[in-house]
Amino acid sequence: MTILILEALEKNRIENYKIKFSGSKGFHIIVSGKAFPKEFDGIETRIMFPEWARVISEFLMKEIRTEYNKQVSE
């Protein structure tokens, strides 16, 4: 799943990120705040946390869902 998410980020022109594996089954993807505009829809993005992170996560999951399901079923 990690590779699918990274491909989705790059498809959406987010190329400067880091990955930290937890040592178990999990991982963290770190995207610099510089990758985002200072303001979106008249609201400063810095005050959109954690809602914006959740929305981005949901978006990425929708982007990869078909390929993820295909890979899991194989």
Secondary structure by P-SEA (a helix, b strand, c coil): caaaaaaaaaaaccccbbbbbccccbbbbbbccccccccccccccccccaaaaaaaaaaaaaacaaaaaaaaac
